[in-house]
Amino acid sequence: MQEITYTTRFAASARGVNLVCVKASRWEILGAWLRIWTPPRDVEIPPVPRRAAAVVAALCIAAVAVGITVIAPAIDRTKQRDAAREARRDATFRRQELARLTADQRPHMARAPRAARLHAAGRVAQARAALLADVRTNVARDARARVAAGTLEGPVRDVRCRYRPGAAGTRVRLACLAISSETAVVRLGQPFVVAGSLRDGRYAWCHENPRPAEGASGTDLAVELPAACTA
Protein backbone atom coordinates (compact mmCIF):
# COMPACT_ATOMS: atom_id res chain seq x y z
CA MET A 1 0.00 0.00 0.00
CA GLN A 2 1.51 3.35 -1.02
CA GLU A 3 1.58 6.25 1.39
CA ILE A 4 -0.99 8.82 0.39
CA THR A 5 -0.55 12.54 0.79
CA TYR A 6 -3.53 14.86 0.87
CA THR A 7 -2.88 18.55 0.55
CA THR A 8 -5.49 21.19 0.95
CA ARG A 9 -4.71 24.83 0.33
CA PHE A 10 -7.00 27.66 1.20
CA ALA A 11 -6.53 31.29 2.04
CA ALA A 12 -7.58 32.79 5.32
CA SER A 13 -9.13 36.04 4.31
CA ALA A 14 -7.70 38.01 7.20
CA ARG A 15 -4.15 36.58 7.35
CA GLY A 16 -3.50 34.82 4.02
CA VAL A 17 -2.25 31.54 5.58
CA ASN A 18 -1.86 28.28 3.64
CA LEU A 19 -2.77 25.03 5.62
CA VAL A 20 -1.18 21.68 4.67
CA CYS A 21 -2.65 18.38 6.04
CA VAL A 22 -0.25 15.83 7.59
CA LYS A 23 0.64 12.72 5.61
CA ALA A 24 -1.07 9.55 6.95
CA SER A 25 0.91 6.30 6.93
CA ARG A 26 -0.50 3.05 5.63
CA TRP A 27 -0.91 1.71 9.17
CA GLU A 28 -2.73 4.86 10.28
CA ILE A 29 -5.09 4.55 7.35
CA LEU A 30 -5.71 0.88 8.13
CA GLY A 31 -6.24 1.66 11.81
CA ALA A 32 -8.73 4.37 10.95
CA TRP A 33 -10.58 2.06 8.55
CA LEU A 34 -10.80 -0.64 11.24
CA ARG A 35 -11.86 2.01 13.80
CA ILE A 36 -9.07 1.09 16.19
CA TRP A 37 -7.31 4.44 15.79
CA THR A 38 -8.79 7.93 15.70
CA PRO A 39 -6.84 10.31 13.43
CA PRO A 40 -6.15 13.90 14.55
CA ARG A 41 -8.00 16.75 12.87
CA ASP A 42 -5.11 17.64 10.58
CA VAL A 43 -4.79 14.09 9.19
CA GLU A 44 -7.14 13.28 6.37
CA ILE A 45 -8.10 9.63 5.81
CA PRO A 46 -9.44 8.45 2.44
CA PRO A 47 -12.72 6.51 2.36
CA VAL A 48 -12.58 2.71 2.49
CA PRO A 49 -12.34 1.30 -1.04
CA ARG A 50 -15.18 -1.04 -1.83
CA ARG A 51 -12.84 -3.69 -3.12
CA ALA A 52 -10.78 -3.63 0.09
CA ALA A 53 -13.93 -3.86 2.19
CA ALA A 54 -15.05 -6.89 0.19
CA VAL A 55 -11.65 -8.54 0.67
CA VAL A 56 -11.73 -7.92 4.43
CA ALA A 57 -15.25 -9.31 4.69
CA ALA A 58 -14.24 -12.39 2.71
CA LEU A 59 -11.23 -12.94 4.97
CA CYS A 60 -13.44 -12.67 8.07
CA ILE A 61 -15.92 -15.18 6.66
CA ALA A 62 -13.06 -17.53 5.76
CA ALA A 63 -11.63 -17.24 9.28
CA VAL A 64 -15.00 -18.09 10.80
CA ALA A 65 -15.37 -21.04 8.44
CA VAL A 66 -11.92 -22.34 9.38
CA GLY A 67 -12.81 -22.00 13.06
CA ILE A 68 -16.02 -23.98 12.58
CA THR A 69 -14.63 -26.72 10.35
CA VAL A 70 -11.09 -27.15 11.72
CA ILE A 71 -10.46 -25.52 15.07
CA ALA A 72 -13.73 -26.41 16.86
CA PRO A 73 -13.52 -30.16 16.05
CA ALA A 74 -9.88 -30.17 17.13
CA ILE A 75 -10.86 -28.61 20.46
CA ASP A 76 -13.63 -31.20 20.88
CA ARG A 77 -11.20 -34.05 20.15
CA THR A 78 -8.76 -32.66 22.71
CA LYS A 79 -11.52 -32.46 25.32
CA GLN A 80 -12.54 -36.04 24.56
CA ARG A 81 -8.96 -37.28 24.90
CA ASP A 82 -8.56 -35.41 28.20
CA ALA A 83 -11.83 -36.87 29.51
CA ALA A 84 -10.83 -40.39 28.50
CA ARG A 85 -7.42 -39.99 30.11
CA GLU A 86 -9.04 -38.70 33.32
CA ALA A 87 -11.49 -41.63 33.31
CA ARG A 88 -8.61 -44.10 32.98
CA ARG A 89 -6.76 -42.45 35.86
CA ASP A 90 -9.89 -42.55 37.99
CA ALA A 91 -10.51 -46.22 37.20
CA THR A 92 -6.90 -47.09 38.06
CA PHE A 93 -7.13 -45.20 41.34
CA ARG A 94 -10.38 -46.93 42.27
CA ARG A 95 -8.92 -50.38 41.59
CA GLN A 96 -5.84 -49.60 43.65
CA GLU A 97 -7.89 -48.11 46.50
CA LEU A 98 -10.24 -51.10 46.60
CA ALA A 99 -7.25 -53.44 46.72
CA ARG A 100 -5.71 -51.38 49.53
CA LEU A 101 -8.92 -51.36 51.58
CA THR A 102 -9.39 -55.10 51.09
CA ALA A 103 -5.85 -55.81 52.29
CA ASP A 104 -6.15 -53.34 55.18
CA GLN A 105 -9.36 -54.95 56.44
CA ARG A 106 -8.31 -58.59 56.14
CA PRO A 107 -9.04 -60.58 59.32
CA HIS A 108 -6.40 -61.46 61.89
CA MET A 109 -6.92 -64.57 64.02
CA ALA A 110 -6.00 -65.36 67.62
CA ARG A 111 -7.11 -67.54 70.52
CA ALA A 112 -7.62 -66.86 74.23
CA PRO A 113 -7.31 -70.35 75.85
CA ARG A 114 -7.88 -68.97 79.35
CA ALA A 115 -11.25 -67.55 78.29
CA ALA A 116 -12.23 -70.98 76.92
CA ARG A 117 -11.22 -72.75 80.15
CA LEU A 118 -13.15 -70.29 82.30
CA HIS A 119 -16.22 -70.62 80.11
CA ALA A 120 -16.04 -74.42 80.28
CA ALA A 121 -15.92 -74.15 84.09
CA GLY A 122 -19.10 -72.06 84.02
CA ARG A 123 -17.36 -68.85 85.02
CA VAL A 124 -18.84 -66.77 82.21
CA ALA A 125 -18.11 -63.31 83.60
CA GLN A 126 -14.43 -64.18 84.12
CA ALA A 127 -14.31 -65.74 80.63
CA ARG A 128 -15.65 -62.54 79.08
CA ALA A 129 -13.07 -60.47 80.97
CA ALA A 130 -10.25 -62.79 79.86
CA LEU A 131 -11.34 -62.62 76.24
CA LEU A 132 -11.63 -58.82 76.42
CA ALA A 133 -8.09 -58.51 77.82
CA ASP A 134 -6.66 -60.82 75.16
CA VAL A 135 -8.40 -58.92 72.37
CA ARG A 136 -7.13 -55.60 73.67
CA THR A 137 -3.52 -56.86 73.77
CA ASN A 138 -3.57 -58.22 70.23
CA VAL A 139 -5.38 -55.24 68.71
CA ALA A 140 -2.89 -52.85 70.36
CA ARG A 141 0.04 -54.86 69.00
CA ASP A 142 -1.47 -54.89 65.51
CA ALA A 143 -2.30 -51.16 65.55
CA ARG A 144 1.21 -50.17 66.62
CA ALA A 145 2.71 -52.43 63.94
CA ARG A 146 0.54 -50.70 61.32
CA VAL A 147 1.69 -47.28 62.54
CA ALA A 148 5.33 -48.40 62.32
CA ALA A 149 4.70 -49.67 58.76
CA GLY A 150 3.07 -46.38 57.76
CA THR A 151 -0.32 -47.92 56.96
CA LEU A 152 -2.16 -46.44 59.94
CA GLU A 153 -2.22 -42.91 61.32
CA GLY A 154 -0.77 -42.75 64.81
CA PRO A 155 0.30 -42.54 67.46
CA VAL A 156 -1.52 -45.27 69.39
CA ARG A 157 -1.70 -44.01 72.95
CA ASP A 158 -4.11 -46.64 74.22
CA VAL A 159 -6.64 -49.24 73.11
CA ARG A 160 -10.12 -49.49 74.57
CA CYS A 161 -12.44 -52.43 73.84
CA ARG A 162 -16.01 -53.20 74.82
CA TYR A 163 -18.62 -55.82 74.10
CA ARG A 164 -21.26 -54.79 71.61
CA PRO A 165 -24.88 -54.84 72.76
CA GLY A 166 -26.54 -58.23 72.40
CA ALA A 167 -23.31 -60.22 72.86
CA ALA A 168 -24.67 -62.37 75.66
CA GLY A 169 -24.18 -65.91 74.31
CA THR A 170 -21.07 -67.87 73.49
CA ARG A 171 -20.72 -66.03 70.16
CA VAL A 172 -19.68 -62.46 70.95
CA ARG A 173 -18.80 -59.27 69.09
CA LEU A 174 -16.57 -56.46 70.33
CA ALA A 175 -15.60 -52.93 69.25
CA CYS A 176 -12.12 -51.54 69.87
CA LEU A 177 -10.61 -48.08 69.38
CA ALA A 178 -6.89 -47.47 68.95
CA ILE A 179 -6.79 -44.03 70.56
CA SER A 180 -4.55 -41.37 69.03
CA SER A 181 -5.85 -38.41 71.06
CA GLU A 182 -8.27 -38.01 73.94
CA THR A 183 -9.96 -35.25 75.91
CA ALA A 184 -12.47 -35.28 78.73
CA VAL A 185 -15.33 -35.45 76.23
CA VAL A 186 -14.03 -37.12 73.07
CA ARG A 187 -11.69 -39.88 71.91
CA LEU A 188 -10.19 -39.98 68.45
CA GLY A 189 -8.58 -43.01 66.88
CA GLN A 190 -8.84 -45.97 64.54
CA PRO A 191 -11.73 -48.45 64.93
CA PHE A 192 -11.37 -52.23 64.98
CA VAL A 193 -14.16 -54.79 65.02
CA VAL A 194 -13.90 -58.22 66.65
CA ALA A 195 -15.99 -61.39 66.58
CA GLY A 196 -15.26 -64.55 68.51
CA SER A 197 -16.44 -67.44 70.64
CA LEU A 198 -16.22 -67.87 74.38
CA ARG A 199 -16.61 -71.62 73.90
CA ASP A 200 -13.20 -72.14 72.28
CA GLY A 201 -11.65 -68.70 72.82
CA ARG A 202 -11.03 -68.12 69.11
CA TYR A 203 -11.64 -64.71 67.64
CA ALA A 204 -10.86 -62.52 64.62
CA TRP A 205 -10.35 -58.78 64.38
CA CYS A 206 -10.32 -56.37 61.44
CA HIS A 207 -9.37 -52.73 61.04
CA GLU A 208 -12.47 -50.85 59.91
CA ASN A 209 -12.47 -48.10 57.29
CA PRO A 210 -15.87 -46.42 57.69
CA ARG A 211 -17.51 -44.99 54.58
CA PRO A 212 -16.98 -41.19 54.44
CA ALA A 213 -19.93 -39.12 55.55
CA GLU A 214 -22.05 -37.47 52.86
CA GLY A 215 -20.37 -34.32 51.63
CA ALA A 216 -16.97 -35.28 53.05
CA SER A 217 -13.93 -34.82 50.84
CA GLY A 218 -12.03 -37.78 49.47
CA THR A 219 -13.05 -41.05 47.92
CA ASP A 220 -16.48 -42.60 48.43
CA LEU A 221 -15.13 -46.14 48.14
CA ALA A 222 -15.84 -48.65 50.87
CA VAL A 223 -15.27 -52.38 51.31
CA GLU A 224 -17.49 -54.64 53.37
CA LEU A 225 -15.81 -56.14 56.40
CA PRO A 226 -15.10 -59.88 56.25
CA ALA A 227 -17.72 -62.10 57.89
CA ALA A 228 -15.04 -63.49 60.24
CA CYS A 229 -14.97 -60.13 62.04
CA THR A 230 -18.69 -59.42 62.06
CA ALA A 231 -20.59 -62.71 62.34
N, C-alpha and C positions, 0 to 999 in steps of 0.2 A: 504494500500500500504506500503510495507516494505521499509525502507531506504536502499539505495544501495550505496555501497562503491566501488570506482574504484581506483585501485592502479597501478601505472605504475612505473617501476624501470628501470633506465638506467644509464649507467656510462658515465660521462663526461671524455673524454680521457685525458684531461690536469689536472683535479682536482679530479676525482674520486668521484663525488657527486651523491647521490641518491635523486630523486625528487618524492614526494608523492602528488597526486591530492587530493583536498579537497572534503569531503563528501557532496553530494547534498541532501537536504531534499526533501520530497515528494512534498511539495508545490513549491519548486524551479523547480523540474522536470516538474510539471504540468504547471507552468508559462512559462517555456521554450518551452514546447510542444505547448501551445496556443499562443506563440510568444508575450506574454505580459511582459516578463522578459528576459533580456539578461544576460546569465551567464558569469562570469569572465573567463579569459583564463585558470586558474588552476582548474576550476570545469568542470568535464566531464559529459555530459548529454547523457543518452542512447537514441537510436532511438525510435520513437513512435511505440508501438506494433500495428500490424494490427488489432487485435481484439479490442483494446481500441479505435482506430480510427473509427472502424465500429460502436462501441457503441455510441461514441460522435456524429457521423453523424446521427444515428438513433434518438438520443435524440433531436437534432436540428430539424429534420424533424417532430418529434412528437410535439415539441413546436410550430412550424409553423402551424401544423394542428390544434392544440388546439386554437391558435390565430384566425384562419380562421373560425372554426366551433363554437367556444364558445364566445371568447372575442369580436370579431367584431360584431356579432349580438347583444350582450349585450350593446355595445356602441351605436349601431343604435337605440335600444329600448330606451335607456336613452335620446338620442337626440330627438326622437319622443315625449317622455313624456314631455321633457322640452319645445319643440315647442308647444305642445298642451296646456300646462300650461300657456305659454306666450300669446297664442291666447285667452285663456279664460280671462286672466287679461286685455288684450287689449279690448276685447268685453265689459267687465264690465266697464272699464274706459269710453269707448265711450258712453255707455248707460247713465252713470251718468253725463257725460259732456253735452250730448244732453238735458237731463232733466234740468241741471243747466242753460244752455243757454235759454231754453224755458221759464223757470220761470223768469230769469233775464230780458227777453225782453217782458214780458207780458204788455199789454197796461194799462195805468192809465188814468182815465177820469176826466174831470173838465168842468166847464162852466164859461164864461165871460159874465154875463148879460149886463154889460155896453156896450160891443162891439155890442151886438145884438140890443140894443136900438139905438145906434148911426147909425148902418146900416139901421134900419127901418126908421130913420129920414132922410136918404139920405146922411149922413155925412160919406162917405166911408173911407176917409183917417183917420179920427179920430177913426173910428171903427177898422181899421187895427192896429193903434197904441195901442188902448186899449187891443185888443186881444194879441198883441205882449208882452205887459207889463204883462198881466195875465199869459201867458205861461212862461215867464221868471221867475216869482215868484214861480210858482208851480214846474218847473223843478229844480230850485235851492234848494227848500225844499226837493224834492225827492232825489237829488244827495247827499246832506249833510246827509240825513237819511241813505242812502246806505253806505256812508263812515263810519258813526257811527256804522253800523251793520257789517262792515268788508266785504261787498260784492262789494265795489267799491274802487279803488285806489284814494286816496286824496293827499293833501287837495283840497277843492273846494274854490278857491279864488274869482271867479266871474263866472257869466253865461252870455254868449252872444247869442242872437237869431236873426235870419234874415228870411225873406220870401224867399222861393226858387223861382227861375225863373219860370215864367208862372203862378204864383198864383195870377191871376188878377180878378177872379170871386168870387162868394160867397164861393166856396169850395177852401180852401187854404192849403198849405203845408209849414212847417217851419223846419229849421235846427238850433239846439242849441248845444253849446259846454260848458261843465262844466270845466272851466279852472283850471288846477293845477299849471302851470307855464307859464310865458309869457316873451318874450323879445321884442325888437323893430321890429323884423322881423318874429317871429314865436310864435304861441300859441299852447300849449300842453294841452290835457284834454280828457274828455270822451264825445262822441257824443250822442245826443238824436235827434230823429226825431218826428215831430208833424204833425198831420193832423186835420183840423177842418172846421167849417162853420161860416162865418160871419153872416149868416141869424139868427141862433139861439144861437150863441156864444159857442156851444159845441165843444170840441176838445179832442183828445187823444194823449198821448206821450209815447214813448218807448225808453229805453236805447238800443243803437245799439252796437253790437259786430261785427265789420267788419271781413271778412275772412282774415286770415294772407296772406301777400304777398308771392309770389312764392319764395321758398328758405328760408323763415323765419323759425326759430325754433319753436317748439311747435306743438299743434294739428292743423289739417286742417279742423276740424269740423266747421260748420256754420249752423245757423238756420234762415230761412226766417222771416223777420219782419211781425207781424200781419197786416192784411189789414186795421185795424182801425187806424194805425199810418202812413199808406202810401197812402191810397186811397184819 
